[in-house]
Amino acid sequence: MKILLIDNGFIGKNKSSYYISGSTNNFINDLTKLGIDVNLMQFHKEIIGNENVLDSELKNHFISTEFNDHNFLLKIISYIKLLFKLLFQIYKFDFIYVFYPGNLNYIVLLLSFLFNKQYGIYIRGEVNFNFLFSKLILKSAKILITNNPIINKEMLSYNLNTKMIISYLRLGNGVPHLSEKFVKKSINHDSTLKLLFVGRVEYRKGIIELIDACKLLIEQKINFKLVIVGGGDLFETVKDKVNNNLSLKNHIDLVGLIKDQKKLKSYYLNSDIFVFPSHTEGFPRVLFDSMLNNLPIITTMVGGIPGFMKHDYNCLEIKVNSPEDIYNNIMLLHNNEDLINKLQSNNFDKLKQIFHKDLALHKNLVKDNLDDISKLSKFI
């Protein structure tokens, strides 16, 4: 079957090549191997080297126009151009699969509903029910798939064909290798406290208050080093801010985007605490990375995070946009070996619960749904 996939992140353009996130590209390739003809649709933009998630060259067919965000009118024109392209090609597709949320994504869902095209929705972020027709669109979907246990329960009240995946490897198409035995993390009380952040360097990830929390640690003469892994809109701004402040420069390293998985893993293994002060999320895979690499976690409880994380059980909760709370919780963990080992041990147990042998794979749920549609169309 021929499906159109609506990503909820833009396509990056660098010279004559186009890029999307590696996880989305892997997901497309996994569906292709099952005999599904996958086409992608989304706006594209010029990208720079440290644009974090757009790291995989797009080889599949796609529908796109350049997104011009210089003013409101040009934004509207960009939407009109892309939607006209869709209208002329929508008849070609047997199924529309929409990653949600997103403004373009919502419009495509609305068009699919109005054109009576069969569609499914992968809900990977927070859902706003204030949009007109949102509930009707959810109810009419052939399948709803989510990586968020909180949303999963809510969606079942709208659509019984709601399925839960764990979107860690290949957008939920793989299961990580789990250690057989829990090993306590040894603490060297005389060494530098090593903090780690992995993610997009942008405002909504809490990067500004994380830097401000570092200033509080410096004021208290705490011996620490924060490593920031990732790129994004604020990468150059934050890098300049750090480099122009001698105190911050001595305590913070911005290493940019790390594509090599072995090198990325080494940052997790060589850290003491993972700090994640994000303002909004689905469920970030970097928390799974931290759990799998035996790191105690300090995080906000936004989006789907409370579905897997619990304060004082397998993480410490911090308030959104609060440098003081980040600082206080770092200090709570600092040299507190008992608390660190408790969080680590509980995360080890939690991983065993999450990645069980009967875990549904994303690609299989999509394929089974397409098979049902195909059988029904033949019967009709």
C-alpha positions as CSV (number, residue, x, y, z in Angstrom):
1,M,0.0,0.0,0.0
2,K,1.0,3.6,-0.6
3,I,1.0,5.8,2.5
4,L,1.8,9.5,3.1
5,L,3.6,10.1,6.4
6,I,3.3,13.6,7.8
7,D,6.3,14.3,10.1
8,N,5.9,16.8,12.9
9,G,9.4,18.2,12.5
10,F,10.5,20.1,9.4
11,I,12.9,18.7,6.7
12,G,16.3,20.2,6.7
13,K,18.0,21.3,3.5
14,N,21.7,21.6,3.1
15,K,22.9,22.4,-0.5
16,S,21.1,19.8,-2.7
17,S,20.4,17.2,0.1
18,Y,17.5,16.9,2.5
19,Y,17.6,15.6,6.0
20,I,15.2,14.3,8.7
21,S,15.8,12.8,12.1
22,G,17.6,9.4,12.1
23,S,14.8,7.8,14.1
24,T,12.1,8.9,11.6
25,N,14.3,7.7,8.7
26,N,14.8,4.4,10.4
27,F,11.0,4.1,10.9
28,I,10.4,4.8,7.2
29,N,13.0,2.2,6.2
30,D,11.5,-0.4,8.5
31,L,8.1,0.1,6.9
32,T,9.6,0.0,3.5
33,K,11.1,-3.4,4.3
34,L,7.6,-4.6,5.1
35,G,6.5,-3.8,1.5
36,I,4.9,-0.4,2.3
37,D,5.5,2.5,-0.1
38,V,6.2,5.4,2.2
39,N,6.2,9.1,1.0
40,L,6.9,12.0,3.4
41,M,5.4,15.4,3.6
42,Q,6.6,18.5,5.6
43,F,8.0,22.0,5.1
44,H,11.8,22.3,4.6
45,K,14.3,24.9,5.8
46,E,17.9,25.5,5.4
47,I,19.9,24.0,8.3
48,I,23.3,24.5,9.9
49,G,25.7,21.9,11.2
50,N,24.5,21.9,14.8
51,E,20.8,21.4,14.0
52,N,20.4,18.6,16.5
53,V,17.8,16.1,15.2
54,L,18.1,16.4,11.4
55,D,21.0,14.0,11.0
56,S,19.9,11.5,8.4
57,E,19.6,12.0,4.6
58,L,16.2,11.5,3.2
59,K,16.1,9.2,0.2
60,N,12.3,8.5,-0.1
61,H,9.9,10.5,-2.2
62,F,8.5,13.6,-0.4
63,I,6.1,16.5,-0.8
64,S,7.5,19.8,0.5
65,T,7.8,23.5,0.0
66,E,10.2,25.9,1.7
67,F,8.9,27.4,4.9
68,N,9.2,31.2,5.0
69,D,8.7,32.5,8.5
70,H,9.8,36.1,8.0
71,N,6.3,37.4,8.7
72,F,2.8,36.1,9.2
73,L,1.7,36.6,5.6
74,L,4.6,34.7,4.2
75,K,3.9,31.9,6.7
76,I,0.3,31.7,5.4
77,I,1.5,31.6,1.8
78,S,3.9,28.7,2.7
79,Y,1.0,26.7,4.1
80,I,-1.2,27.4,1.0
81,K,1.6,26.3,-1.3
82,L,2.2,23.0,0.5
83,L,-1.5,22.2,1.0
84,F,-2.2,22.8,-2.8
85,K,0.6,20.3,-3.5
86,L,-1.2,17.8,-1.2
87,L,-4.6,18.4,-2.8
88,F,-3.3,17.5,-6.2
89,Q,-1.7,14.3,-4.9
90,I,-3.9,13.1,-2.0
91,Y,-5.8,10.7,-4.3
92,K,-2.6,8.6,-4.8
93,F,-2.4,7.5,-1.2
94,D,-4.2,4.6,0.4
95,F,-3.5,5.8,3.9
96,I,-2.4,9.0,5.6
97,Y,-0.3,8.6,8.7
98,V,0.1,11.7,10.8
99,F,2.7,12.4,13.5
100,Y,0.9,14.7,16.0
101,P,0.8,17.5,17.3
102,G,1.7,20.2,14.8
103,N,-0.2,23.0,12.9
104,L,0.3,21.5,9.5
105,N,-0.4,18.0,10.8
106,Y,-3.8,19.1,12.2
107,I,-4.8,20.7,8.9
108,V,-3.8,17.5,7.0
109,L,-5.9,15.5,9.5
110,L,-8.8,17.8,8.9
111,L,-8.4,17.5,5.1
112,S,-8.2,13.7,5.4
113,F,-11.4,13.7,7.4
114,L,-13.2,16.0,4.8
115,F,-11.9,14.0,1.8
116,N,-12.9,10.7,3.5
117,K,-9.3,9.4,3.4
118,Q,-8.4,6.7,5.8
119,Y,-5.9,8.0,8.3
120,G,-4.0,7.1,11.5
121,I,-2.3,9.2,14.1
122,Y,0.9,8.8,16.0
123,I,0.6,11.0,19.1
124,R,4.1,11.8,20.3
125,G,3.5,15.0,22.2
126,E,0.9,16.8,24.3
127,V,-2.6,17.0,22.9
128,N,-4.7,20.1,22.9
129,F,-8.4,19.4,22.7
130,N,-9.4,23.1,22.3
131,F,-9.0,22.8,18.5
132,L,-12.3,22.6,16.6
133,F,-13.1,19.0,15.5
134,S,-10.2,17.5,17.5
135,K,-12.3,14.9,19.3
136,L,-14.2,14.0,16.1
137,I,-10.8,13.6,14.2
138,L,-9.5,11.3,17.0
139,K,-12.7,9.2,17.0
140,S,-12.6,8.8,13.2
141,A,-9.0,7.6,13.0
142,K,-8.4,4.0,11.9
143,I,-5.7,3.7,14.6
144,L,-4.2,5.9,17.3
145,I,-0.7,5.1,18.5
146,T,1.1,6.8,21.3
147,N,4.3,6.6,23.3
148,N,2.7,8.2,26.3
149,P,0.9,6.0,28.9
150,I,-1.1,9.0,30.2
151,I,-2.4,9.9,26.8
152,N,-3.0,6.2,26.0
153,K,-5.6,6.0,28.8
154,E,-7.3,9.2,27.7
155,M,-7.3,8.2,24.0
156,L,-9.1,4.9,24.7
157,S,-12.1,6.9,25.8
158,Y,-12.2,8.4,22.2
159,N,-11.1,5.5,20.1
160,L,-10.9,1.9,21.2
161,N,-8.3,1.2,18.5
162,T,-5.6,3.0,20.5
163,K,-2.3,1.3,20.9
164,M,0.7,1.9,23.1
165,I,4.3,1.6,22.0
166,I,7.7,2.4,23.7
167,S,9.3,4.8,21.2
168,Y,12.9,4.4,22.1
169,L,14.7,2.6,19.3
170,R,13.7,3.3,15.7
171,L,10.5,5.1,16.8
172,G,9.3,2.0,18.6
173,N,10.6,-0.7,16.2
174,G,13.4,-2.0,18.5
175,V,14.1,-3.2,22.0
176,P,17.3,-2.3,23.8
177,H,19.6,-4.9,25.4
178,L,19.1,-4.8,29.2
179,S,21.7,-5.8,31.8
180,E,21.0,-8.9,33.8
181,K,22.2,-7.5,37.1
182,F,22.1,-4.2,38.8
183,V,25.5,-2.6,39.6
184,K,25.7,0.3,42.0
185,K,27.4,3.4,40.8
186,S,30.5,4.2,42.8
187,I,31.0,7.8,44.0
188,N,34.3,9.5,44.3
189,H,33.5,12.3,46.7
190,D,36.7,14.2,46.0
191,S,36.3,14.3,42.2
192,T,34.5,16.9,40.0
193,L,30.7,16.4,40.0
194,K,29.9,15.6,36.4
195,L,26.5,16.8,35.1
196,L,25.0,15.9,31.7
197,F,22.3,17.4,29.5
198,V,21.5,15.8,26.1
199,G,18.9,17.4,23.8
200,R,18.2,20.4,21.6
201,V,19.8,23.6,22.8
202,E,16.7,25.8,22.8
203,Y,14.4,27.7,25.2
204,R,11.7,25.0,25.6
205,K,14.3,22.5,26.7
206,G,15.1,24.6,29.8
207,I,18.6,25.4,28.7
208,I,18.5,29.0,30.0
209,E,17.6,28.0,33.5
210,L,20.1,25.2,33.4
211,I,22.9,27.8,32.8
212,D,21.4,30.0,35.6
213,A,21.5,27.0,38.0
214,C,25.2,26.6,37.1
215,K,25.8,30.2,38.2
216,L,24.3,29.2,41.6
217,L,26.6,26.2,41.9
218,I,29.6,28.5,41.1
219,E,28.5,30.9,43.8
220,Q,28.6,28.1,46.3
221,K,32.0,27.0,45.0
222,I,30.8,23.6,44.0
223,N,33.4,21.7,42.0
224,F,31.4,20.6,38.9
225,K,31.4,20.3,35.1
226,L,28.3,20.4,32.9
227,V,28.5,18.8,29.5
228,I,25.8,19.9,27.0
229,V,25.4,17.6,24.1
230,G,23.2,18.7,21.2
231,G,22.6,21.6,18.8
232,G,19.7,23.8,18.1
233,D,18.4,27.4,17.7
234,L,20.3,28.7,20.8
235,F,23.5,26.7,20.3
236,E,25.6,29.6,19.1
237,T,24.0,32.1,21.5
238,V,24.6,29.9,24.6
239,K,28.1,29.0,23.4
240,D,29.0,32.7,23.1
241,K,27.4,33.4,26.5
242,V,29.5,30.7,28.1
243,N,32.8,31.6,26.3
244,N,32.4,35.2,27.3
245,N,32.1,34.4,31.0
246,L,35.3,32.9,32.5
247,S,33.5,31.3,35.4
248,L,30.9,29.6,33.1
249,K,33.6,28.6,30.6
250,N,35.5,26.8,33.3
251,H,32.4,24.8,34.3
252,I,30.4,24.2,31.0
253,D,31.3,22.4,27.8
254,L,29.1,22.6,24.8
255,V,30.1,19.7,22.5
256,G,27.4,20.1,19.9
257,L,25.7,17.3,18.0
258,I,27.1,13.8,18.6
259,K,26.1,11.4,15.8
260,D,28.5,8.6,16.8
261,Q,26.5,6.4,19.2
262,K,29.6,5.0,21.0
263,K,30.9,8.5,21.7
264,L,27.5,9.6,22.9
265,K,27.3,6.6,25.2
266,S,30.7,7.5,26.7
267,Y,29.2,10.9,27.8
268,Y,26.5,9.0,29.7
269,L,29.0,6.6,31.3
270,N,31.3,9.3,32.3
271,S,28.6,11.4,34.1
272,D,27.2,11.4,37.6
273,I,23.8,13.1,37.1
274,F,21.5,13.7,34.1
275,V,19.6,17.0,34.3
276,F,16.6,17.5,32.0
277,P,14.6,20.8,32.7
278,S,12.4,20.7,29.6
279,H,9.2,22.7,29.5
280,T,7.2,20.4,27.2
281,E,7.7,16.8,26.0
282,G,6.1,13.5,24.7
283,F,8.5,11.1,26.4
284,P,12.1,12.0,25.6
285,R,14.3,9.0,24.6
286,V,17.3,10.7,26.4
287,L,15.6,9.6,29.7
288,F,15.7,6.0,28.6
289,D,19.3,6.5,27.6
290,S,20.0,7.8,31.1
291,M,18.2,4.9,32.7
292,L,20.0,2.3,30.5
293,N,23.3,3.9,31.4
294,N,22.6,3.8,35.1
295,L,22.4,7.6,35.6
296,P,20.4,9.2,38.4
297,I,17.9,11.7,36.8
298,I,16.7,15.2,37.7
299,T,13.7,16.1,35.4
300,T,10.6,18.2,35.1
301,M,7.3,16.2,35.0
302,V,5.8,17.4,31.7
303,G,4.0,15.6,28.9
304,G,4.5,11.8,29.1
305,I,7.4,11.9,31.6
306,P,5.1,11.1,34.7
307,G,4.0,7.9,32.9
308,F,7.5,6.4,33.5
309,M,9.1,8.6,36.1
310,K,8.1,9.1,39.7
311,H,9.6,11.6,42.1
312,D,11.8,10.1,44.8
313,Y,11.4,6.6,43.3
314,N,13.4,6.7,40.1
315,C,14.1,10.4,39.6
316,L,14.0,13.8,41.4
317,E,11.3,16.2,40.1
318,I,12.1,19.8,39.3
319,K,9.7,22.7,38.6
320,V,9.5,24.1,35.1
321,N,11.6,27.3,34.6
322,S,13.2,27.2,38.0
323,P,17.0,27.5,38.3
324,E,16.7,27.4,42.0
325,D,14.9,24.0,41.9
326,I,17.6,22.6,39.6
327,Y,20.3,23.8,41.9
328,N,18.6,22.5,45.0
329,N,18.1,19.0,43.5
330,I,21.7,18.8,42.3
331,M,22.8,19.6,45.8
332,L,20.4,17.0,47.2
333,L,22.1,14.3,45.1
334,H,25.6,15.7,45.5
335,N,27.6,13.0,47.4
336,N,24.4,11.4,48.5
337,E,25.3,7.8,47.6
338,D,22.2,6.2,49.2
339,L,19.8,8.4,47.2
340,I,21.7,7.9,44.0
341,N,21.7,4.1,44.3
342,K,18.0,4.1,45.2
343,L,17.1,6.0,42.1
344,Q,19.4,3.8,40.0
345,S,18.1,0.5,41.4
346,N,14.5,1.6,40.8
347,N,15.2,2.6,37.3
348,F,16.8,-0.8,36.7
349,D,13.5,-2.5,37.9
350,K,11.4,0.0,35.8
351,L,13.3,-0.9,32.6
352,K,12.5,-4.5,33.1
353,Q,8.8,-3.6,33.4
354,I,8.8,-1.4,30.3
355,F,10.8,-3.5,27.8
356,H,9.0,-6.8,28.3
357,K,9.0,-9.6,25.7
358,D,5.4,-9.0,24.5
359,L,6.1,-5.3,23.7
360,A,4.2,-4.1,20.5
361,L,6.4,-2.8,17.7
362,H,5.3,0.3,15.9
363,K,5.8,-1.0,12.4
364,N,3.7,-4.1,13.1
365,L,0.8,-2.1,14.4
366,V,0.9,0.1,11.2
367,K,1.3,-3.0,9.0
368,D,-1.6,-4.9,10.7
369,N,-3.8,-1.8,10.3
370,L,-3.0,-1.5,6.6
371,D,-3.6,-5.2,6.1
372,D,-7.1,-4.8,7.6
373,I,-7.8,-1.9,5.3
374,S,-6.6,-3.9,2.3
375,K,-8.8,-6.9,3.2
376,L,-11.8,-4.7,3.7
377,S,-11.4,-2.9,0.4
378,K,-11.1,-6.2,-1.4
379,F,-14.3,-7.5,0.3
380,I,-16.2,-4.3,-0.7
